[in-house]
């Protein structure tokens, strides 16, 4: 359970890093995002320091942390989750790991046209493959050159796929991304009320790994490494 202090949110699963401050009710105080590229390790702590300083919050005042667990690429997720875990450990505050994909789906539902619709989230998995996430199901990799099969009533939401998905799906993805901080704060605050997650068991859900790093292959043949199923 949080101490009642502000909640710090970190998500580095997409091409744009997200940090935010919220409270135990799930309300966002302020959020910031930027195109991180491969500079997560250089920029993340400085960006967090700036957010806290501008809001008059000291590290010691934080009541908990929320971190997006992916799916996402190796570099960003590794830095974001390692940073969040290190802060939670040093401050002795609870931490909640929230699936970035599920948070994006929740954010997509805030759009009137998707209210009540079945959302199918599409994200990149390397230069050609893509990863598909549905509510209540594990993410699945689909090979490059193939498209997800949509059931009647399902609506596609694409994130980080400007040239690799239909334009209407990309537009829905942009709207979902704008609401991602709010979705993470709300889901994280709920989890923190119940004590958060075991720090040692909180791991990323990778969809791509750098050369020379071996991944795992779950029994359903879907190559999603590190994070298992959420």
C-alpha positions as CSV (number, residue, x, y, z in Angstrom):
1,X,0.0,0.0,0.0
2,X,1.2,3.5,-0.8
3,X,2.1,6.0,1.9
4,X,-0.3,8.4,0.4
5,X,2.5,10.3,-1.4
6,X,2.5,11.0,-5.2
7,X,2.8,8.1,-7.6
8,X,5.6,8.1,-10.2
9,X,4.8,6.4,-13.6
10,X,7.4,5.3,-16.0
11,X,6.8,3.6,-19.4
12,X,9.5,3.0,-22.0
13,X,7.8,0.3,-24.0
14,X,7.1,2.4,-27.1
15,X,9.2,4.7,-29.2
16,X,8.1,7.6,-27.0
17,X,9.0,7.4,-23.3
18,X,6.3,8.4,-20.8
19,X,6.7,9.7,-17.2
20,X,3.9,11.0,-15.1
21,X,2.9,12.0,-11.6
22,X,-0.4,10.9,-10.1
23,X,-2.2,10.3,-6.9
24,X,-3.7,7.3,-5.0
25,X,-7.1,8.1,-6.6
26,X,-5.7,7.5,-10.1
27,X,-5.7,11.1,-11.1
28,X,-2.8,12.4,-13.3
29,X,-1.0,15.5,-11.9
30,X,1.3,15.9,-14.9
31,X,2.6,13.7,-17.7
32,X,5.5,14.2,-20.1
33,X,6.6,12.2,-23.1
34,X,9.4,12.4,-25.7
35,X,10.9,10.5,-28.5
36,X,13.5,8.4,-26.7
37,X,15.3,6.6,-29.6
38,X,18.1,4.7,-28.0
39,X,18.9,7.4,-25.3
40,X,16.8,6.0,-22.5
41,X,19.8,5.5,-20.3
42,X,21.0,9.0,-20.9
43,X,17.8,10.9,-20.5
44,X,15.3,9.0,-18.2
45,X,16.7,10.0,-14.8
46,X,17.2,13.6,-15.8
47,X,13.7,13.8,-17.1
48,X,12.3,12.3,-13.9
49,X,14.3,14.8,-11.8
50,X,12.9,17.6,-13.9
51,X,9.3,16.4,-13.5
52,X,9.6,16.0,-9.8
53,X,11.4,19.4,-9.3
54,X,8.8,21.3,-11.4
55,X,6.0,19.8,-9.3
56,X,7.8,20.4,-6.0
57,X,8.0,16.7,-5.2
58,X,11.1,15.2,-3.6
59,X,12.0,11.6,-4.3
60,X,11.5,10.8,-0.6
61,X,7.9,12.0,-0.8
62,X,6.9,9.4,-3.5
63,X,4.4,6.9,-2.2
64,X,4.8,4.3,-5.0
65,X,5.9,3.6,-8.5
66,X,4.1,2.3,-11.6
67,X,6.0,0.9,-14.6
68,X,4.9,-0.3,-18.0
69,X,6.1,-3.9,-18.7
70,X,5.5,-4.0,-22.4
71,X,5.4,-5.7,-24.9
72,X,8.3,-3.6,-26.2
73,X,11.9,-3.6,-27.4
74,X,14.8,-4.6,-25.3
75,X,16.7,-1.4,-24.8
76,X,13.8,0.8,-23.7
77,X,12.1,-1.7,-21.4
78,X,15.3,-2.8,-19.8
79,X,16.2,0.8,-18.8
80,X,12.7,1.8,-17.7
81,X,12.0,-1.2,-15.6
82,X,15.5,-1.3,-14.0
83,X,15.1,2.4,-13.1
84,X,11.7,1.9,-11.6
85,X,12.8,-1.1,-9.6
86,X,16.0,0.7,-8.3
87,X,13.9,3.6,-7.2
88,X,11.3,1.4,-5.5
89,X,14.0,-0.5,-3.7
90,X,16.0,2.5,-2.5
91,X,12.9,4.4,-1.4
92,X,11.3,1.3,0.1
93,X,7.9,2.0,-1.6
94,X,5.7,-0.4,-3.5
95,X,5.8,-0.9,-7.2
96,X,3.2,-2.0,-9.7
97,X,4.0,-3.5,-13.1
98,X,1.3,-2.8,-15.7
99,X,1.1,-4.2,-19.2
100,X,1.6,-1.3,-21.5
101,X,-0.5,-3.1,-24.1
102,X,-3.5,-3.5,-21.8
103,X,-3.1,0.1,-20.6
104,X,-3.2,1.2,-24.3
105,X,-6.3,-0.9,-24.8
106,X,-7.9,0.7,-21.8
107,X,-6.9,4.1,-23.1
108,X,-8.4,3.3,-26.5
109,X,-11.8,2.6,-24.9
110,X,-11.9,6.3,-23.8
111,X,-12.6,7.3,-27.4
112,X,-16.4,7.4,-28.1
113,X,-16.1,5.4,-31.3
114,X,-14.5,2.5,-29.4
115,X,-16.7,2.6,-26.3
116,X,-18.0,-1.0,-26.0
117,X,-15.9,-2.3,-29.0
118,X,-13.5,-5.1,-28.9
119,X,-10.0,-3.5,-29.3
120,X,-7.2,-5.3,-31.0
121,X,-3.8,-3.6,-30.4
122,X,-1.1,-3.8,-33.0
123,X,2.5,-2.9,-32.2
124,X,5.9,-3.4,-33.9
125,X,8.1,-6.4,-33.1
126,X,11.3,-5.6,-34.9
127,X,11.6,-4.3,-38.5
128,X,8.9,-6.5,-40.1
129,X,7.0,-8.5,-37.5
130,X,4.2,-7.2,-35.4
131,X,2.6,-8.1,-32.1
132,X,-1.1,-8.4,-31.5
133,X,-2.8,-8.1,-28.1
134,X,-6.4,-8.7,-27.3
135,X,-8.0,-8.2,-23.9
136,X,-7.7,-11.2,-21.7
137,X,-5.2,-12.9,-24.1
138,X,-1.4,-13.2,-24.3
139,X,0.3,-11.1,-26.9
140,X,1.1,-12.9,-30.2
141,X,3.6,-12.3,-32.8
142,X,2.5,-12.2,-36.5
143,X,5.1,-12.4,-39.2
144,X,5.8,-9.6,-41.6
145,X,3.5,-9.5,-44.6
146,X,0.5,-10.9,-42.7
147,X,-2.4,-9.0,-41.1
148,X,-4.3,-9.8,-38.0
149,X,-7.6,-11.6,-38.5
150,X,-10.4,-9.4,-37.1
151,X,-13.6,-10.8,-35.9
152,X,-16.9,-8.9,-36.4
153,X,-17.0,-5.9,-34.1
154,X,-13.2,-5.8,-33.5
155,X,-11.5,-2.5,-34.1
156,X,-7.8,-2.3,-34.8
157,X,-5.6,0.2,-32.9
158,X,-2.0,0.6,-34.1
159,X,0.8,2.2,-32.1
160,X,4.3,3.0,-33.6
161,X,3.2,1.7,-37.0
162,X,2.7,4.8,-39.0
163,X,3.7,3.1,-42.3
164,X,2.8,-0.4,-41.4
165,X,-0.9,-0.3,-40.5
166,X,-4.1,1.3,-41.9
167,X,-4.4,5.0,-41.4
168,X,-7.6,4.8,-39.3
169,X,-5.9,2.3,-37.0
170,X,-2.8,4.6,-36.6
171,X,-5.1,7.5,-35.8
172,X,-6.8,5.5,-33.0
173,X,-3.4,4.5,-31.8
174,X,-2.3,8.1,-31.5
175,X,-5.4,8.9,-29.4
176,X,-4.8,5.9,-27.2
177,X,-1.2,6.9,-26.7
178,X,-2.3,10.4,-25.6
179,X,-4.4,8.8,-22.8
180,X,-1.7,6.2,-21.8
181,X,-0.5,8.1,-18.8
182,X,-4.0,8.3,-17.3
183,X,-4.6,4.6,-18.0
184,X,-1.3,3.6,-16.3
185,X,-1.9,5.8,-13.3
186,X,-5.4,4.5,-12.8
187,X,-4.4,0.8,-13.1
188,X,-1.3,1.3,-11.1
189,X,-3.0,3.1,-8.2
190,X,-5.5,0.2,-8.0
191,X,-2.7,-2.3,-7.9
192,X,-0.7,-0.3,-5.3
193,X,-3.6,-0.2,-2.9
194,X,-3.3,-4.0,-2.7
195,X,0.4,-3.9,-2.0
196,X,1.8,-3.8,-5.6
197,X,4.0,-6.5,-7.1
198,X,7.0,-8.5,-5.9
199,X,10.0,-6.5,-6.9
200,X,12.1,-9.6,-7.6
201,X,9.5,-11.1,-9.9
202,X,8.7,-7.9,-11.9
203,X,10.2,-8.5,-15.4
204,X,9.9,-6.9,-18.9
205,X,7.9,-8.5,-21.7
206,X,10.3,-8.2,-24.7
207,X,9.3,-8.6,-28.3
208,X,12.8,-8.0,-29.7
209,X,16.2,-8.7,-28.3
210,X,19.7,-7.5,-29.4
211,X,21.9,-9.9,-31.3
212,X,23.6,-12.5,-29.1
213,X,20.8,-12.4,-26.4
214,X,18.8,-15.6,-26.4
215,X,15.0,-15.4,-25.8
216,X,12.5,-18.0,-24.7
217,X,9.9,-19.8,-26.7
218,X,6.7,-20.4,-24.8
219,X,4.7,-23.6,-25.5
220,X,2.3,-21.9,-27.9
221,X,5.2,-20.9,-30.2
222,X,4.9,-17.2,-29.6
223,X,8.3,-15.5,-29.0
224,X,7.7,-13.1,-26.2
225,X,10.6,-13.0,-23.8
226,X,11.1,-12.0,-20.3
227,X,7.6,-11.0,-19.2
228,X,5.6,-14.1,-19.6
229,X,1.8,-13.6,-19.6
230,X,-0.1,-10.7,-18.0
